[in-house]
Amino acid sequence: MKSNDLLKTAKDLVYLVSCAVNGETPEKNICDKMNLDKVLKLARNQSLSAAAAIALENAGIISGEFREEKFKAVRRLSLLNTERGKVLSKLEDSGIWYLPLKGIVLKDYYPKTAMREMSDNDILFDCEKYEEVKDIMEGLGFKCKLYGKTNHDVYEKPPQLDFEMHRFLFDSFDDYEWYNYFKDIKSKLVKDDDSTCGYHMTNEDLYIYLICHLRKHYVQCGTGLRSLLDIYMFRKKFNGLSENDYIQAELKRLNLSEFEQGMSVLASKVFGFKELSEQELDELMFFAGSNTHGTKENLLMQKLSNDDSTAAKRKYAMRRIFPSRESLRREHPLVYRHAVLYPFWIMYRPIRGFVKYPNRMFGEIKGLRKFKKKENRGRYNE
């Protein structure tokens, strides 16, 4: 989608979503000027199809494709809720404390929970019980896709039931200061009244976490409009809370004050029917072009520092061929502990990659060769 088309489509999608979450009925004459095929495509990429569908229905515009997307979102939400109930019940039975995260909490801040689409469930748990949790998840029919390599383990189960079971909220390689700040979050949690092992964050700590999480994805792969909408919905529900002394002091401590201020203003204008400045339009384009969970192009941009020179690409390729010791420690501990294996591993690794993940390998090579600097890279990536 060309830049002008993307901006027009992003504005149309934002208008529909803003109407949905603010209880407004879209003006039919505005909707009639939209290319709904393009809006639907972008809405799917942004996990905002259900909210857009609800807005169109309120305007008396019935679209079979949008309605189908809403039904899918409702069904997925129902399935995730049901499966989450089973997981939490098992954690309760095993005496393992847990904390539901992100969409599980945020969906309740929307006028209709289906407006906040979810692709997975995120749950923080007692990191000392990771082996027991693995047994629980596999006992419930989940297949473990990632284990022990990052701050969360990934479990999958058909149809489209993905769970990220977090040992920590952040990994040390995301940001060591954030990792240290949140690694003992249990001491700040509040016990749920209706469970034995369930906890929740205070509203203040939840907001701080949301800003950190947004920042993490913003500077890595980028993040979509739904992340910005989450900030808007939180601030709408807890009007004025983000300005309290505790939050502002903690954000300053985490070097996030400027970022939070910029994102809160942008969110209030984007979803509050306000006119955007040229700089804010650039930010909107960055979010609209990043999809829900970011893009490989944005990740490459970050790794290359938005430098498309031959020297920068060569340096990136060398880092991929010869990863850092920290990367080895995290992802290949056996090679990290036994240096004699390193030269054999260096030869084996690309062969394994091309055999097991040919599309991914060729896609990365192609993406690196064709990478060009991005203008709309987000002002906080500068």
C-alpha positions as CSV (number, residue, x, y, z in Angstrom):
1,M,0.0,0.0,0.0
2,K,1.5,3.3,-1.1
3,S,2.1,6.0,1.5
4,N,-0.8,8.3,0.5
5,D,-3.1,5.2,0.4
6,L,-1.9,4.0,3.8
7,L,-2.4,7.4,5.4
8,K,-6.0,7.7,4.0
9,T,-6.8,4.1,5.0
10,A,-5.3,4.6,8.5
11,K,-7.4,7.7,9.0
12,D,-10.5,5.8,7.9
13,L,-9.8,2.9,10.3
14,V,-8.9,5.2,13.2
15,Y,-12.2,7.0,12.6
16,L,-14.2,3.8,12.8
17,V,-12.4,2.5,15.8
18,S,-12.6,5.9,17.6
19,C,-16.4,5.8,17.1
20,A,-16.6,2.3,18.4
21,V,-14.7,2.9,21.6
22,N,-16.2,6.3,22.3
23,G,-19.8,5.2,21.7
24,E,-20.3,7.4,18.7
25,T,-22.2,6.5,15.5
26,P,-20.0,7.0,12.3
27,E,-21.4,9.5,9.8
28,K,-22.6,7.6,6.8
29,N,-21.3,10.2,4.3
30,I,-17.8,9.7,5.7
31,C,-18.1,5.9,5.5
32,D,-19.4,6.1,1.9
33,K,-16.0,7.6,0.9
34,M,-14.0,4.8,2.4
35,N,-12.5,1.9,0.5
36,L,-13.7,-0.8,2.8
37,D,-11.6,-3.5,1.2
38,K,-8.4,-1.5,2.1
39,V,-9.8,-0.7,5.5
40,L,-10.5,-4.3,6.2
41,K,-7.0,-5.4,5.1
42,L,-5.4,-2.8,7.4
43,A,-7.8,-3.7,10.3
44,R,-6.8,-7.3,10.0
45,N,-3.1,-6.4,10.2
46,Q,-3.8,-4.2,13.2
47,S,-6.2,-6.6,15.1
48,L,-8.9,-4.0,14.9
49,S,-11.4,-5.7,12.6
50,A,-14.0,-6.3,15.3
51,A,-14.1,-2.7,16.5
52,A,-14.4,-1.4,13.0
53,A,-17.2,-3.9,12.2
54,I,-19.1,-2.8,15.3
55,A,-18.8,0.9,14.2
56,L,-20.0,0.1,10.7
57,E,-23.0,-1.9,12.0
58,N,-23.9,1.1,14.2
59,A,-23.9,3.2,11.1
60,G,-26.2,0.8,9.4
61,I,-23.5,-0.5,7.0
62,I,-23.6,-4.3,6.8
63,S,-20.4,-5.9,5.4
64,G,-20.2,-9.7,5.3
65,E,-16.5,-9.7,5.5
66,F,-16.3,-7.3,8.5
67,R,-19.1,-9.3,10.3
68,E,-17.1,-12.5,9.7
69,E,-14.0,-10.9,11.3
70,K,-16.1,-9.9,14.3
71,F,-17.4,-13.4,14.7
72,K,-13.9,-14.8,14.5
73,A,-12.7,-12.3,17.2
74,V,-15.7,-13.3,19.5
75,R,-15.0,-17.0,19.0
76,R,-11.3,-16.7,19.6
77,L,-11.9,-14.6,22.7
78,S,-14.4,-17.3,24.0
79,L,-12.0,-20.1,23.3
80,L,-9.1,-18.3,25.0
81,N,-11.3,-17.5,28.0
82,T,-12.4,-21.1,28.4
83,E,-8.8,-22.5,28.0
84,R,-7.4,-19.9,30.4
85,G,-9.9,-21.0,33.0
86,K,-8.6,-24.5,32.7
87,V,-4.9,-23.3,33.0
88,L,-5.6,-21.1,36.0
89,S,-7.5,-23.9,37.7
90,K,-4.5,-26.2,37.3
91,L,-2.2,-23.5,38.7
92,E,-4.6,-23.0,41.7
93,D,-4.6,-26.8,42.3
94,S,-0.7,-26.8,42.2
95,G,-0.4,-23.8,44.5
96,I,1.5,-21.7,41.8
97,W,0.9,-18.0,42.0
98,Y,0.0,-16.2,38.7
99,L,-0.8,-12.8,37.2
100,P,-2.9,-12.4,34.0
101,L,-1.3,-9.8,31.7
102,K,-2.1,-7.4,28.8
103,G,-5.2,-8.2,26.8
104,I,-6.7,-10.4,29.5
105,V,-6.9,-7.3,31.7
106,L,-7.3,-4.6,29.0
107,K,-10.3,-6.1,27.2
108,D,-12.5,-5.2,30.2
109,Y,-11.7,-1.5,29.7
110,Y,-13.4,-1.5,26.3
111,P,-17.1,-0.9,25.8
112,K,-17.4,-4.5,24.4
113,T,-14.7,-7.0,25.2
114,A,-14.6,-8.3,21.6
115,M,-13.3,-4.8,20.5
116,R,-10.0,-5.7,22.1
117,E,-8.9,-8.6,19.9
118,M,-6.5,-11.2,21.4
119,S,-4.1,-13.5,19.6
120,D,-2.9,-15.2,22.7
121,N,-3.0,-15.2,26.5
122,D,-0.1,-13.9,28.6
123,I,0.4,-15.0,32.2
124,L,3.2,-14.3,34.6
125,F,3.8,-17.2,37.1
126,D,6.2,-18.2,39.8
127,C,9.4,-18.6,37.9
128,E,10.7,-21.3,40.2
129,K,7.8,-23.6,39.1
130,Y,8.5,-23.6,35.3
131,E,8.9,-27.3,35.1
132,E,5.6,-27.9,36.8
133,V,3.9,-25.3,34.5
134,K,5.3,-27.2,31.5
135,D,3.8,-30.4,32.8
136,I,0.5,-28.6,33.3
137,M,0.4,-27.1,29.9
138,E,1.3,-30.3,28.1
139,G,-1.2,-32.2,30.2
140,L,-3.9,-29.9,28.9
141,G,-2.9,-30.7,25.3
142,F,-0.6,-27.8,24.6
143,K,2.6,-28.2,22.5
144,C,5.6,-26.4,23.8
145,K,7.1,-24.3,21.0
146,L,9.7,-22.3,23.0
147,Y,11.1,-23.2,26.4
148,G,13.8,-21.7,28.6
149,K,15.3,-19.3,26.0
150,T,13.6,-16.0,26.8
151,N,11.5,-14.5,29.6
152,H,8.5,-16.5,28.5
153,D,7.7,-20.0,27.3
154,V,5.3,-20.5,24.4
155,Y,2.6,-23.1,24.2
156,E,0.2,-23.7,21.3
157,K,-3.0,-25.7,20.8
158,P,-5.4,-25.8,17.9
159,P,-7.4,-23.9,17.0
160,Q,-5.3,-20.7,17.4
161,L,-4.9,-21.1,21.1
162,D,-1.5,-19.6,22.0
163,F,-0.3,-19.0,25.6
164,E,2.9,-17.1,26.6
165,M,3.8,-18.2,30.1
166,H,6.1,-15.5,31.5
167,R,8.8,-16.3,34.0
168,F,9.7,-12.6,34.1
169,L,8.0,-9.5,32.6
170,F,11.1,-8.5,30.7
171,D,14.3,-10.2,29.6
172,S,17.7,-8.8,30.6
173,F,18.6,-8.3,27.0
174,D,15.5,-6.2,26.3
175,D,16.6,-3.6,28.9
176,Y,18.6,-4.6,31.9
177,E,17.1,-1.7,34.0
178,W,13.6,-2.8,33.2
179,Y,14.4,-6.4,34.0
180,N,15.8,-5.4,37.4
181,Y,12.8,-3.1,38.0
182,F,10.2,-5.8,37.3
183,K,11.9,-9.0,38.4
184,D,10.5,-8.7,41.9
185,I,7.1,-7.4,40.8
186,K,5.5,-10.1,43.1
187,S,6.2,-7.9,46.1
188,K,4.0,-5.1,44.6
189,L,1.1,-7.3,43.5
190,V,-2.4,-7.4,45.1
191,K,-4.0,-10.7,46.0
192,D,-7.3,-11.4,44.1
193,D,-10.3,-11.8,46.4
194,D,-11.8,-14.7,44.5
195,S,-8.8,-17.0,44.2
196,T,-6.1,-18.6,46.2
197,C,-3.1,-18.0,43.9
198,G,-4.3,-15.2,41.6
199,Y,-2.8,-11.7,41.7
200,H,-3.2,-8.4,39.9
201,M,-1.2,-5.2,39.6
202,T,-2.3,-1.9,41.0
203,N,-3.5,0.5,38.4
204,E,-0.4,2.6,38.7
205,D,2.0,-0.3,38.2
206,L,-0.1,-1.6,35.3
207,Y,0.2,1.7,33.5
208,I,4.0,1.7,34.1
209,Y,4.2,-1.8,32.7
210,L,2.1,-0.9,29.6
211,I,4.4,2.0,28.8
212,C,7.5,-0.2,29.1
213,H,5.9,-2.9,27.0
214,L,4.9,-0.4,24.3
215,R,8.4,1.1,24.3
216,K,10.0,-2.4,24.0
217,H,8.0,-3.2,20.8
218,Y,8.2,0.3,19.5
219,V,12.0,0.2,19.3
220,Q,12.3,-3.4,18.2
221,C,9.9,-4.5,15.5
222,G,7.5,-1.6,15.8
223,T,4.0,-2.0,17.1
224,G,0.5,-1.4,15.7
225,L,-2.4,0.9,16.5
226,R,-3.9,-1.5,19.0
227,S,-1.0,-0.8,21.4
228,L,-1.7,2.9,21.1
229,L,-5.5,2.2,21.6
230,D,-4.7,0.3,24.8
231,I,-3.0,3.4,26.3
232,Y,-6.0,5.5,25.2
233,M,-8.5,3.1,26.8
234,F,-6.5,2.9,30.1
235,R,-6.3,6.7,30.4
236,K,-10.0,7.0,29.5
237,K,-11.0,4.6,32.3
238,F,-8.6,6.0,34.9
239,N,-8.8,9.7,34.0
240,G,-5.9,11.6,35.5
241,L,-4.3,8.6,37.1
242,S,-1.2,8.7,34.9
243,E,-0.3,12.2,36.2
244,N,0.1,11.1,39.8
245,D,3.4,11.5,41.6
246,Y,4.2,7.8,41.9
247,I,3.8,7.1,38.2
248,Q,5.7,10.1,37.1
249,A,8.6,9.4,39.5
250,E,8.8,5.8,38.3
251,L,8.7,6.7,34.6
252,K,11.5,9.2,35.2
253,R,13.5,6.5,37.0
254,L,13.0,4.3,33.9
255,N,13.9,7.1,31.4
256,L,10.4,6.9,30.0
257,S,8.9,10.3,30.8
258,E,9.3,11.8,27.4
259,F,8.1,8.7,25.6
260,E,5.1,8.4,27.8
261,Q,4.2,12.0,27.3
262,G,4.5,11.7,23.6
263,M,2.4,8.5,23.4
264,S,-0.3,9.7,25.7
265,V,-0.8,12.9,23.7
266,L,-0.7,11.0,20.4
267,A,-3.2,8.4,21.7
268,S,-5.6,11.1,22.9
269,K,-5.5,12.9,19.6
270,V,-5.6,9.8,17.3
271,F,-8.6,8.3,19.0
272,G,-10.2,11.5,20.3
273,F,-11.2,12.9,16.9
274,K,-8.5,15.6,17.0
275,E,-6.4,17.0,14.2
276,L,-2.8,15.7,14.0
277,S,0.3,17.7,13.3
278,E,2.7,16.7,10.6
279,Q,5.0,15.0,13.1
280,E,2.0,13.2,14.6
281,L,0.9,12.1,11.2
282,D,4.3,10.6,10.7
283,E,3.9,8.7,14.0
284,L,0.5,7.5,12.8
285,M,2.1,6.1,9.7
286,F,4.7,4.3,11.7
287,F,2.1,2.6,13.8
288,A,-0.2,1.9,10.8
289,G,2.8,0.4,8.9
290,S,4.0,-1.8,11.7
291,N,1.1,-4.3,12.0
292,T,-0.1,-5.6,15.4
293,H,3.2,-7.2,16.4
294,G,5.6,-5.2,14.3
295,T,7.4,-6.2,11.0
296,K,10.6,-7.9,10.0
297,E,11.5,-4.7,8.1
298,N,11.2,-2.6,11.3
299,L,13.4,-5.1,13.1
300,L,16.0,-4.9,10.4
301,M,15.8,-1.1,10.5
302,Q,16.5,-1.2,14.2
303,K,19.4,-3.7,13.8
304,L,20.9,-1.6,11.0
305,S,20.2,1.7,12.8
306,N,18.2,2.7,9.7
307,D,21.5,2.6,7.7
308,D,21.2,1.0,4.3
309,S,24.9,1.3,3.4
310,T,26.9,-1.8,2.3
311,A,29.1,-1.5,5.3
312,A,26.1,-1.6,7.7
313,K,24.6,-4.6,5.9
314,R,28.0,-6.4,6.0
315,K,28.3,-5.7,9.7
316,Y,24.8,-7.1,10.3
317,A,25.5,-10.2,8.3
318,M,28.7,-10.9,10.4
319,R,26.7,-10.5,13.6
320,R,24.2,-13.1,12.3
321,I,27.0,-15.5,11.3
322,F,29.0,-15.0,14.5
323,P,26.5,-14.1,17.3
324,S,27.6,-12.6,20.6
325,R,28.5,-14.6,23.7
326,E,25.3,-13.3,25.4
327,S,23.3,-14.7,22.5
328,L,25.1,-18.0,22.8
329,R,24.5,-18.2,26.6
330,R,20.8,-17.6,26.1
331,E,20.1,-19.7,23.0
332,H,22.8,-22.3,22.8
333,P,24.1,-22.9,26.4
334,L,25.9,-26.1,25.4
335,V,28.1,-24.3,22.8
336,Y,28.6,-21.4,25.3
337,R,29.9,-23.8,28.0
338,H,32.1,-25.9,25.6
339,A,34.1,-23.5,23.3
340,V,35.5,-26.5,21.4
341,L,32.1,-27.0,19.8
342,Y,32.0,-23.4,18.4
343,P,33.6,-23.9,15.0
344,F,31.5,-27.0,14.3
345,W,28.4,-25.1,15.4
346,I,29.2,-22.2,13.1
347,M,29.3,-24.5,10.1
348,Y,26.3,-26.6,11.2
349,R,24.0,-23.6,12.0
350,P,23.4,-22.2,8.5
351,I,23.0,-25.7,7.0
352,R,20.4,-26.5,9.6
353,G,18.7,-23.1,8.9
354,F,18.4,-23.6,5.2
355,V,17.1,-27.2,5.6
356,K,14.6,-26.5,8.4
357,Y,13.6,-22.9,7.7
358,P,14.4,-22.2,4.0
359,N,11.7,-19.5,3.6
360,R,12.9,-17.7,6.7
361,M,16.6,-17.8,5.6
362,F,16.0,-16.7,2.0
363,G,13.5,-14.1,3.2
364,E,16.1,-12.5,5.6
365,I,18.7,-12.5,2.9
366,K,16.3,-10.9,0.4
367,G,15.1,-8.4,3.0
368,L,18.7,-7.4,3.8
369,R,19.6,-6.9,0.2
370,K,16.6,-4.8,-0.6
371,F,16.5,-2.8,2.7
372,K,16.2,1.0,2.3
373,K,16.0,3.7,4.9
374,K,12.5,4.4,6.2
375,E,11.3,8.0,6.6
376,N,8.4,7.1,9.0
377,R,10.5,5.2,11.5
378,G,8.9,6.8,14.6
379,R,10.4,9.8,16.3
380,Y,11.4,7.8,19.4
381,N,13.6,5.5,17.2
382,E,15.7,8.5,16.3
